[in-house]
Amino acid sequence: MLTVWGRLNSYNVQKVLWLVGELGLPHRHVPAGGSFGGLDAPEFRAMNPHGRVPVIDDGGTVVWESQTILRYLAARYGEGRFWSDDAAVRAKAEQWMDWSATTLQPDFLVGVFWGFHRTPEAQRNMAAVNDKVARCAAHFRLLDRVLADRAYLLGDALTLADIPAATSLYRYYGLAIERPAVPNVEAWYRRLQARPAYARYVMLPFDDLYGRLDY
Ligand SMILES: N[C@@H](CCC(=O)N[C@@H](CS)C(=O)NCC(=O)O)C(=O)O
């Protein structure tokens, strides 16, 4: 049995549970982190010395770091759909995963979501937030150009390429910030909202995180 540790309102946990849902994997979910705590417990640190969620235990194989978990689950359970033995095919998806982790996520999750939503109003650095909002607009325009002739980032089907970037959409569209007109991104987002696993694991309220700098 697969076990997934992590609070449901964590972006990194949502990525993993979304893929678990897409793969239809039976699993046990253990809330951890945030108000659930538990990350400093010796048993948790024995699984993840970094003390962060998500973590999975798949029949004794323990994995942490959300992007590594995505690749593990895809390789183990997603052959033909989320995984390929062809390195060239895999690279097409992995470049978007890495772009998301190194470019979109720092600007959106750290710069905008933390800088604006999670930071109490009196402490916000709006110049820095506005800079990140503008950088995000450029990132979503880039995605818009890529999505001009396709339903998902790599073509007709959802792949690992979509998961990290698209997990941001629910929050990006839920914040009172300026956004560019990106109709192809909006169509992608509508397609994703129709997927039960996206609706179940990504489209979750995040107002409890408003103005909260602590986990
Ligand atoms: N690079 C890590 C980041 C993990 C991370 O920072 N997780 C956050 C939640 S998104 C966490 O555990 N925070 C402490 C907490 O929730 O208590 C990953 O992708 O898994």
The ligand as an SDF file (V2000), in Angstrom:
LIG
                    3D

 20 19  0  0  0  0  0  0  0  0999 V2000
   11.6280   20.8270   -2.5550 N   0  0  0  0  0  0  0  0  0  0  0  0
   10.7110   20.1920   -1.6480 C   0  0  0  0  0  0  0  0  0  0  0  0
   10.0220   21.2510   -0.8370 C   0  0  0  0  0  0  0  0  0  0  0  0
    9.2850   20.6340    0.3260 C   0  0  0  0  0  0  0  0  0  0  0  0
    8.6710   21.7030    1.1990 C   0  0  0  0  0  0  0  0  0  0  0  0
    9.2650   22.7620    1.4290 O   0  0  0  0  0  0  0  0  0  0  0  0
    7.4930   21.3830    1.7130 N   0  0  0  0  0  0  0  0  0  0  0  0
    6.7970   22.3210    2.5600 C   0  0  0  0  0  0  0  0  0  0  0  0
    5.3120   22.3300    2.1830 C   0  0  0  0  0  0  0  0  0  0  0  0
    5.0750   22.8710    0.5140 S   0  0  0  0  0  0  0  0  0  0  0  0
    6.9170   21.8650    4.0000 C   0  0  0  0  0  0  0  0  0  0  0  0
    7.1320   20.7100    4.3080 O   0  0  0  0  0  0  0  0  0  0  0  0
    6.7530   22.8200    4.9030 N   0  0  0  0  0  0  0  0  0  0  0  0
    6.6990   22.5660    6.3220 C   0  0  0  0  0  0  0  0  0  0  0  0
    5.2990   22.3600    6.7920 C   0  0  0  0  0  0  0  0  0  0  0  0
    4.3710   22.2510    5.9650 O   0  0  0  0  0  0  0  0  0  0  0  0
    5.1240   22.2750    8.0070 O   0  0  0  0  0  0  0  0  0  0  0  0
    9.7000   19.3490   -2.4420 C   0  0  0  0  0  0  0  0  0  0  0  0
    9.4650   19.6840   -3.6100 O   0  0  0  0  0  0  0  0  0  0  0  0
    9.1990   18.3500   -1.9120 O   0  0  0  0  0  0  0  0  0  0  0  0
  1  2  1  0
  2  3  1  0
  2 18  1  0
  3  4  1  0
  4  5  1  0
  5  6  2  0
  5  7  1  0
  7  8  1  0
  8  9  1  0
  8 11  1  0
  9 10  1  0
 11 12  2  0
 11 13  1  0
 13 14  1  0
 14 15  1  0
 15 16  2  0
 15 17  1  0
 18 19  2  0
 18 20  1  0
M  END
$$$$
